[in-house]
């Protein structure tokens, strides 16, 4: 268990940033073999594109968000589509996070707030990650909607991510592939299972994460651990 928590502590997680910065939009990336479940045919992708295209240009995010529909992450899906504090779709992009700040070079994702607009930047190391793993990560990130963060909020977000990945594997077992992002999700899932589907061990990992040492216990909307 100690080794498992050590691995989790090495995982880079969400950072809420309040200083604005602008970047040029990137062109959509082509999918890689087996990145999508079989149901996501060209015809089906064409059908769902109008639902999701406001979040960004990368097709894999449309698939990831669509995969959240039948999981615990449907709340996060709706939040990204606009049911959030900004009342606008969250913009999602792949980025070299080290170009934003060298401290974020090893992070998996960074949240960005510019004025009233919300963004989620995913490390470009995960461009070829299974869409299901990206779905679980997005379920986490969508919970961070303001400039405030806390241990309670991170605990809730990590737990949500673990539950969503558990659901994804039941619906789309082919998502469990060899990939660094899948390793992250499987680690969270093991902590969830170890705690008998409570946040017991996830909370412990959050508390031990040095990146969170200056966070308050609570933040708006997250008033208990």
Backbone bond lengths (Angstrom), bond angles and torsions (degrees), N, CA, C in turn:
res aa  C-N    CA-C-N  psi(-1)  N-CA   C-N-CA  omega(-1)  CA-C   N-CA-C  phi
1 X - - - 1.461 - - 1.528 110.99 -
2 X 1.350 116.89 -39.47 1.470 120.58 179.25 1.515 110.42 -60.63
3 X 1.355 116.50 -42.53 1.455 119.98 179.86 1.520 111.12 -64.15
4 X 1.340 115.51 -36.51 1.457 120.31 179.77 1.512 110.55 -64.19
5 X 1.340 116.36 -44.33 1.467 120.12 -179.85 1.523 110.51 -66.99
6 X 1.339 117.21 -37.33 1.465 120.13 177.74 1.521 110.56 -60.50
7 X 1.353 115.83 -41.02 1.452 118.94 178.87 1.520 110.49 -63.57
8 X 1.318 115.22 -40.41 1.457 119.29 -178.69 1.517 111.09 -66.93
9 X 1.322 116.75 -37.23 1.466 120.02 -179.59 1.516 111.23 -65.81
10 X 1.331 116.34 -23.05 1.459 119.84 179.64 1.523 112.03 -80.24
11 X 1.350 115.80 -11.75 1.456 120.20 -178.83 1.516 109.65 -76.43
12 X 1.299 117.78 133.70 1.452 121.25 176.85 1.512 108.74 -82.78
13 X 1.326 116.89 137.90 1.450 120.70 -175.76 1.509 110.66 -126.39
14 X 1.316 114.71 -172.91 1.464 122.90 -172.02 1.511 112.70 -62.10
15 X 1.338 116.16 139.42 1.459 121.91 173.37 1.517 107.85 -126.36
16 X 1.330 117.27 128.29 1.454 120.82 178.46 1.515 109.06 -88.17
17 X 1.329 117.61 122.26 1.450 122.82 -176.61 1.525 108.55 -116.79
18 X 1.315 117.71 133.48 1.448 120.15 -177.69 1.524 113.20 -108.06
19 X 1.327 118.41 -9.07 1.456 121.39 179.32 1.516 109.08 -87.36
20 X 1.318 118.06 126.59 1.452 121.51 -175.53 1.509 112.79 -77.42
21 X 1.332 115.77 151.78 1.458 121.36 174.35 1.515 106.44 -157.93
22 X 1.306 119.19 150.03 1.459 120.85 -177.52 1.518 110.11 -118.59
23 X 1.330 115.26 148.47 1.454 122.53 178.91 1.524 108.31 -137.22
24 X 1.316 116.41 153.45 1.459 120.10 175.74 1.522 109.18 -72.37
25 X 1.310 116.29 142.83 1.466 120.94 179.57 1.527 109.49 -68.41
26 X 1.312 114.76 145.26 1.453 119.93 178.98 1.520 110.23 -95.73
27 X 1.325 116.18 155.22 1.456 120.82 176.58 1.520 109.55 -71.64
28 X 1.324 117.82 152.39 1.465 120.62 178.63 1.524 111.09 -60.26
29 X 1.323 115.80 145.31 1.460 120.59 178.87 1.524 109.81 -94.97
30 X 1.315 116.57 145.11 1.455 120.23 175.04 1.516 109.80 -73.97
31 X 1.315 115.78 145.92 1.457 119.60 178.51 1.530 110.66 -71.15
32 X 1.320 115.92 159.69 1.456 121.23 176.10 1.522 107.87 -109.17
33 X 1.328 118.69 157.60 1.465 120.45 -179.03 1.533 111.82 -54.43
34 X 1.322 115.37 136.26 1.467 123.46 176.58 1.534 113.97 69.97
35 X 1.335 117.87 10.07 1.460 119.30 179.14 1.523 111.20 -72.19
36 X 1.339 116.12 -30.10 1.460 121.45 179.77 1.532 110.42 -109.91
37 X 1.330 117.65 149.05 1.465 119.64 169.48 1.535 109.99 -63.40
38 X 1.322 116.63 159.48 1.465 121.78 -173.10 1.525 113.37 -60.96
39 X 1.331 118.01 -28.32 1.469 120.18 -177.12 1.528 112.56 -65.38
40 X 1.346 116.99 -18.90 1.459 120.27 -176.25 1.526 110.36 -87.81
41 X 1.318 113.66 71.77 1.462 122.05 178.21 1.528 109.19 -78.20
42 X 1.331 118.47 164.21 1.474 120.22 176.22 1.530 112.40 -54.00
43 X 1.325 116.45 -37.05 1.467 120.35 -179.86 1.525 110.90 -66.51
44 X 1.339 115.95 -43.50 1.462 119.58 -179.22 1.531 110.84 -69.31
45 X 1.312 116.56 -37.91 1.458 120.60 178.20 1.530 110.89 -62.10
46 X 1.322 116.60 -39.52 1.460 120.96 177.58 1.529 110.44 -63.24
47 X 1.326 115.21 -35.91 1.460 121.03 -178.97 1.530 112.51 -68.69
48 X 1.351 116.84 -39.48 1.466 119.36 -175.53 1.527 113.68 -89.69
49 X 1.313 117.78 -14.36 1.467 120.61 -176.07 1.530 113.35 -52.82
50 X 1.343 119.82 -44.81 1.472 118.95 -179.24 1.531 113.91 -60.82
51 X 1.324 117.57 -23.94 1.461 121.18 -179.74 1.524 110.97 -72.59
52 X 1.332 116.21 -34.38 1.461 120.78 -168.35 1.533 115.29 -114.83
53 X 1.310 118.68 -9.71 1.469 119.24 -169.45 1.530 113.73 -64.24
54 X 1.331 118.49 -18.60 1.464 119.56 178.77 1.523 113.37 -70.59
55 X 1.351 117.85 -13.70 1.464 119.23 -179.43 1.528 111.88 -83.03
56 X 1.322 117.42 -17.77 1.460 119.41 -179.34 1.512 111.73 158.02
57 X 1.329 115.77 -171.04 1.467 120.88 -172.89 1.524 114.45 -102.89
58 X 1.305 117.76 -9.73 1.465 119.87 -175.40 1.526 110.97 -88.30
59 X 1.309 115.07 118.15 1.464 122.03 -175.86 1.522 113.25 -57.89
60 X 1.332 116.78 -33.78 1.458 120.15 -177.33 1.524 111.43 -60.45
61 X 1.328 117.08 -28.91 1.467 119.35 177.55 1.527 111.29 -71.66
62 X 1.333 117.51 -30.91 1.462 120.20 175.75 1.530 109.49 -63.49
63 X 1.326 114.48 -43.29 1.466 119.48 179.60 1.530 110.21 -65.31
64 X 1.331 116.16 -46.18 1.468 120.16 -178.65 1.528 110.83 -59.13
65 X 1.322 116.81 -45.21 1.464 119.66 -179.74 1.523 111.26 -66.48
66 X 1.315 116.61 -38.53 1.465 119.66 178.55 1.521 111.44 -64.97
67 X 1.326 116.97 -33.84 1.465 121.42 179.04 1.529 112.00 -67.98
68 X 1.321 117.39 -18.74 1.466 120.80 -179.63 1.529 112.89 -77.07
69 X 1.323 117.70 -13.60 1.467 120.85 -171.63 1.527 113.80 -55.69
70 X 1.307 117.53 -40.92 1.467 121.23 -175.33 1.519 112.55 -104.01
71 X 1.336 115.78 27.68 1.463 120.29 -178.95 1.525 110.54 -126.12
72 X 1.337 115.34 177.67 1.463 120.94 174.69 1.528 111.12 -62.13
73 X 1.321 116.95 -15.45 1.450 121.39 -176.81 1.517 115.13 -88.37
74 X 1.334 118.66 9.91 1.465 119.57 179.43 1.526 111.17 -62.11
75 X 1.330 117.09 -31.23 1.470 120.77 174.83 1.522 109.88 -59.63
76 X 1.337 116.31 -45.46 1.462 121.00 179.85 1.523 111.04 -64.98
77 X 1.317 116.27 -39.73 1.470 120.28 176.85 1.525 110.34 -57.17
78 X 1.321 116.31 -48.46 1.461 119.98 179.88 1.527 111.65 -64.28
79 X 1.331 116.19 -36.18 1.466 120.08 178.02 1.523 110.43 -62.76
80 X 1.323 117.25 -44.16 1.459 120.92 -179.92 1.527 111.11 -65.92
81 X 1.325 116.70 -32.38 1.458 120.20 179.71 1.532 113.03 -77.00
82 X 1.338 117.16 -7.13 1.456 119.22 175.19 1.502 116.54 135.27
83 X 1.336 117.69 -10.85 1.462 120.44 178.83 1.523 109.29 -85.19
84 X 1.340 114.95 67.61 1.459 121.83 -176.37 1.525 108.91 -141.41
85 X 1.307 117.53 -178.07 1.461 121.02 -175.89 1.528 113.34 -64.87
86 X 1.326 117.88 -22.30 1.464 120.66 178.77 1.527 111.99 -87.58
87 X 1.339 116.63 -16.80 1.468 123.54 -177.36 1.530 112.30 62.58
88 X 1.321 116.17 22.79 1.458 122.08 177.50 1.520 109.48 -134.37
89 X 1.341 118.46 154.55 1.463 119.74 176.82 1.528 111.54 -57.88
90 X 1.308 115.91 141.16 1.465 121.39 175.07 1.527 107.73 -77.97
91 X 1.310 117.32 131.12 1.462 121.26 178.34 1.530 109.50 -84.02
92 X 1.328 116.26 131.98 1.465 121.46 -177.96 1.523 109.04 -120.91
93 X 1.338 116.56 134.18 1.464 121.43 178.32 1.523 109.69 -146.20
94 X 1.332 115.52 154.55 1.459 121.42 166.34 1.522 108.01 -83.53
95 X 1.334 116.49 138.50 1.464 121.09 -179.98 1.521 111.26 -143.57
96 X 1.322 114.83 155.79 1.460 120.43 163.42 1.524 104.47 -81.72
97 X 1.313 116.81 100.44 1.462 120.52 -171.75 1.522 112.37 -66.51
98 X 1.309 117.00 -23.49 1.451 120.46 177.62 1.516 112.75 -66.04
99 X 1.344 116.90 -21.05 1.452 120.11 177.79 1.524 111.69 -77.35
100 X 1.328 116.28 -20.74 1.463 120.43 174.51 1.526 109.06 -76.97
101 X 1.303 114.45 -47.68 1.468 122.10 177.95 1.523 106.36 -162.88
102 X 1.315 117.37 131.07 1.459 120.19 -176.51 1.518 111.93 -58.89
103 X 1.308 117.56 -25.60 1.461 120.98 178.15 1.527 111.98 -64.17
104 X 1.337 116.86 -21.57 1.458 120.62 -177.24 1.524 113.22 -96.58
105 X 1.314 116.99 5.97 1.473 120.67 -173.58 1.526 113.08 -57.94
106 X 1.327 117.37 -31.69 1.463 119.91 -178.41 1.528 112.53 -101.26
107 X 1.313 117.39 3.28 1.464 120.26 -179.83 1.530 110.35 -70.18
108 X 1.313 115.98 154.96 1.466 121.35 173.96 1.518 111.06 -85.87
109 X 1.320 116.70 -31.74 1.466 120.38 -178.94 1.518 109.86 -157.02
110 X 1.324 114.92 152.93 1.456 121.05 177.03 1.523 108.35 -133.57
111 X 1.321 116.48 131.98 1.451 120.91 174.85 1.518 109.15 -93.58
112 X 1.322 116.34 144.88 1.454 120.86 -175.04 1.513 108.43 -137.02
113 X 1.320 115.74 131.32 1.451 120.31 175.31 1.516 108.91 -118.55
114 X 1.323 116.30 122.40 1.462 121.45 178.09 1.522 107.27 -124.79
115 X 1.320 115.86 108.22 1.450 119.25 -173.42 1.510 109.61 63.41
116 X 1.323 115.69 -122.29 1.463 120.31 178.30 1.524 112.20 -101.36
117 X 1.331 116.76 4.87 1.457 120.74 -177.51 1.539 110.91 -95.22
118 X 1.320 115.58 142.97 1.459 121.93 -179.88 1.527 110.29 -113.23
119 X 1.335 115.28 141.47 1.458 121.97 179.43 1.518 109.32 -133.15
120 X 1.313 116.40 151.10 1.464 122.43 168.96 1.527 106.51 -127.10
121 X 1.322 115.97 120.57 1.453 121.36 176.22 1.528 107.94 -106.71
122 X 1.325 115.76 123.18 1.464 122.20 178.18 1.516 108.84 -101.14
123 X 1.321 116.80 137.01 1.463 120.48 179.45 1.521 110.76 -54.60
124 X 1.337 115.98 134.29 1.463 118.32 -179.90 1.527 112.68 -68.61
125 X 1.332 117.71 -4.73 1.473 120.21 171.66 1.521 110.77 -66.25
126 X 1.329 116.62 -18.08 1.463 120.64 -174.96 1.523 113.26 -104.76
127 X 1.332 117.04 17.14 1.465 119.51 178.49 1.526 112.62 -59.38
128 X 1.333 116.48 -30.64 1.457 120.01 -178.34 1.524 112.64 -101.57
129 X 1.339 117.63 13.11 1.465 120.61 179.56 1.524 110.67 -70.22
130 X 1.330 117.72 149.09 1.462 119.20 174.14 1.525 110.32 -55.03
131 X 1.314 116.05 139.89 1.463 120.15 -178.66 1.528 111.52 -57.48
132 X 1.323 117.33 -31.58 1.463 120.53 179.47 1.510 112.78 -64.99
133 X 1.338 117.53 -36.85 1.464 120.99 177.52 1.525 110.10 -69.23
134 X 1.328 116.37 -39.13 1.466 119.84 175.86 1.524 110.58 -64.64
135 X 1.317 116.95 -35.43 1.471 120.90 177.83 1.524 110.62 -60.54
136 X 1.326 116.69 -45.01 1.466 120.30 179.63 1.524 110.96 -63.95
137 X 1.334 116.90 -41.25 1.457 120.71 179.05 1.530 111.07 -64.46
138 X 1.327 116.79 -41.72 1.461 120.73 178.87 1.526 111.73 -65.97
139 X 1.333 116.76 -33.04 1.466 120.03 177.24 1.524 110.40 -60.51
140 X 1.316 116.15 -37.38 1.469 122.04 176.01 1.525 110.37 -67.40
141 X 1.332 116.14 -53.93 1.460 121.04 -171.99 1.517 113.36 -62.09
142 X 1.322 116.80 -33.33 1.463 120.78 -176.63 1.519 112.91 -65.65
143 X 1.315 117.67 -15.84 1.463 120.99 -179.33 1.524 111.79 -79.20
144 X 1.324 117.88 -17.11 1.457 122.39 179.24 1.528 108.59 -92.59
145 X 1.313 117.03 103.70 1.462 120.01 -171.90 1.524 114.48 -122.99
146 X 1.329 116.85 5.49 1.461 118.76 179.10 1.524 109.59 -146.19
147 X 1.333 115.66 -173.67 1.466 119.92 -177.10 1.511 113.05 -83.10
148 X 1.329 117.23 1.40 1.461 121.23 -179.04 1.523 110.21 -101.63
149 X 1.322 115.60 145.41 1.458 120.77 177.11 1.515 107.85 -145.68
150 X 1.297 117.09 163.59 1.458 120.55 -177.45 1.519 109.61 -161.89
151 X 1.320 115.04 168.41 1.469 120.50 175.50 1.520 110.56 -62.71
152 X 1.334 116.15 -38.34 1.464 119.74 179.12 1.528 110.73 -65.00
153 X 1.322 116.53 -40.70 1.465 120.35 -179.68 1.521 111.46 -66.22
154 X 1.328 117.07 -43.88 1.464 120.05 178.37 1.530 111.18 -65.26
155 X 1.317 116.54 -39.22 1.466 119.73 178.14 1.519 110.34 -61.01
156 X 1.322 115.97 -43.96 1.465 120.53 179.30 1.530 110.57 -64.43
157 X 1.334 116.40 -43.30 1.464 120.75 -177.34 1.530 111.50 -66.66
158 X 1.318 117.75 -43.15 1.464 120.74 177.99 1.525 110.71 -64.29
159 X 1.338 115.96 -39.38 1.461 119.69 179.83 1.520 110.63 -66.64
160 X 1.331 116.38 -41.72 1.461 120.31 175.61 1.525 110.49 -57.99
161 X 1.318 116.30 -45.91 1.464 121.19 179.64 1.518 111.27 -57.77
162 X 1.320 116.34 -43.51 1.466 120.69 -179.42 1.526 111.68 -65.39
163 X 1.334 116.84 -43.39 1.466 120.30 178.92 1.527 110.93 -63.70
164 X 1.324 116.32 -40.76 1.458 119.57 -179.45 1.524 110.74 -65.44
165 X 1.325 116.94 -43.49 1.466 119.42 178.30 1.526 110.53 -62.17
166 X 1.314 117.46 -38.59 1.465 121.44 176.29 1.532 109.80 -59.90
167 X 1.330 116.52 -44.17 1.468 120.57 178.10 1.525 111.30 -65.35
168 X 1.328 116.64 -44.18 1.465 120.97 -178.91 1.521 111.17 -57.08
169 X 1.329 116.27 -43.31 1.466 119.50 -177.85 1.523 112.04 -67.56
170 X 1.313 117.19 -27.70 1.472 119.94 177.02 1.525 111.04 -73.58
171 X 1.338 115.95 -36.67 1.462 120.57 -177.64 1.528 111.69 -87.28
172 X 1.329 115.80 -40.16 1.470 122.15 -177.10 1.535 109.61 -129.22
173 X 1.330 118.23 71.64 1.475 120.60 -176.26 1.522 113.56 -58.87
174 X 1.329 116.94 -21.61 1.464 119.98 179.55 1.526 112.47 -68.46
175 X 1.339 117.04 -7.82 1.471 120.72 178.30 1.525 112.54 -71.51
176 X 1.320 117.49 -17.84 1.463 121.71 -178.57 1.525 109.43 -81.06
177 X 1.329 115.68 86.79 1.456 123.25 -176.52 1.525 110.24 -120.65
178 X 1.317 115.17 171.16 1.463 120.13 176.36 1.527 109.63 -76.12
179 X 1.309 116.23 105.46 1.463 120.57 178.22 1.524 108.38 -163.24
180 X 1.338 118.58 144.33 1.468 120.50 -179.73 1.528 113.60 -55.88
181 X 1.329 117.59 -37.61 1.464 118.86 179.67 1.520 111.39 -69.31
182 X 1.321 116.87 -33.72 1.463 120.81 176.09 1.528 110.01 -66.11
183 X 1.333 116.67 -36.50 1.473 119.97 176.49 1.521 110.55 -59.97
184 X 1.318 115.66 -43.40 1.474 120.05 177.26 1.531 109.88 -57.95
185 X 1.336 116.01 -48.73 1.461 119.66 -176.27 1.524 112.00 -65.85
186 X 1.310 116.68 -38.87 1.462 119.58 178.84 1.529 111.72 -67.13
187 X 1.331 116.57 -34.14 1.465 120.27 176.55 1.526 110.41 -63.92
188 X 1.324 116.48 -45.36 1.463 120.37 177.57 1.526 111.51 -62.35
189 X 1.309 116.09 -41.66 1.467 120.85 179.69 1.529 111.03 -61.29
190 X 1.332 116.50 -40.39 1.464 120.00 178.92 1.523 111.18 -64.78
191 X 1.327 116.63 -39.05 1.467 119.72 176.99 1.519 110.99 -65.13
192 X 1.320 116.62 -38.26 1.465 121.06 178.04 1.524 110.29 -64.06
193 X 1.314 116.35 -45.06 1.466 120.83 179.82 1.522 110.98 -66.44
194 X 1.333 116.71 -40.34 1.463 121.17 179.05 1.523 110.76 -59.88
195 X 1.321 116.48 -34.24 1.463 121.55 178.89 1.511 113.48 -88.90
196 X 1.362 116.86 15.50 1.461 121.81 -179.88 1.532 110.90 55.85
197 X 1.319 114.95 45.31 1.465 123.85 178.47 1.529 112.53 60.13
198 X 1.321 115.21 38.00 1.459 122.96 167.77 1.524 106.71 -120.43
199 X 1.329 116.78 174.85 1.470 119.62 -179.19 1.532 112.71 -89.49
200 X 1.319 117.78 14.25 1.465 121.90 -173.08 1.526 112.97 -50.08
201 X 1.322 117.92 -53.84 1.463 120.64 -175.51 1.530 112.10 -85.56
202 X 1.315 116.85 -28.02 1.456 119.18 174.38 1.525 109.67 -65.16
203 X 1.318 116.74 -43.27 1.462 120.69 177.80 1.521 110.57 -60.09
204 X 1.307 116.46 -40.51 1.462 121.09 179.19 1.535 110.50 -61.86
205 X 1.331 116.04 -41.43 1.467 120.06 179.24 1.520 111.53 -66.99
206 X 1.328 116.90 -39.47 1.463 120.56 177.69 1.524 110.20 -62.77
207 X 1.323 116.46 -44.13 1.465 120.97 -178.60 1.527 111.85 -63.08
208 X 1.327 116.98 -30.43 1.453 121.19 -177.42 1.531 112.89 -90.35
209 X 1.320 117.03 -4.69 1.457 120.90 -178.55 1.528 109.88 -75.30
210 X 1.316 117.19 117.47 1.471 120.62 -176.31 1.522 112.13 -64.99
211 X 1.326 117.25 -22.85 1.452 120.04 178.04 1.518 113.18 -68.09
212 X 1.334 115.78 -14.86 1.455 120.28 -178.52 1.529 112.83 -108.27
213 X 1.319 117.10 11.34 1.468 119.94 -171.47 1.529 113.37 -63.47
214 X 1.324 117.49 -23.69 1.469 120.09 -179.36 1.520 113.52 -100.37
215 X 1.321 116.43 4.41 1.462 119.37 -180.00 1.523 111.11 -75.94
216 X 1.341 117.09 144.41 1.461 119.67 172.61 1.520 109.59 -71.94
217 X 1.309 116.27 167.53 1.461 120.01 179.54 1.519 111.91 -67.72
218 X 1.329 115.98 -36.98 1.466 119.81 -173.22 1.523 111.07 -132.18
219 X 1.336 115.34 160.21 1.463 122.83 175.56 1.525 107.93 -145.24
220 X 1.345 119.00 166.80 1.457 119.84 -177.43 1.522 113.08 -53.83
221 X 1.332 115.36 126.99 1.454 120.63 -178.52 1.512 114.70 88.95
222 X 1.325 116.93 -10.98 1.469 122.29 -179.16 1.525 107.22 -132.30
223 X 1.335 114.94 86.01 1.456 120.10 -170.11 1.528 114.35 -106.87
224 X 1.319 116.24 12.16 1.464 117.27 174.84 1.522 110.40 -153.97
225 X 1.318 116.40 153.27 1.456 121.95 -179.97 1.523 109.77 -98.69
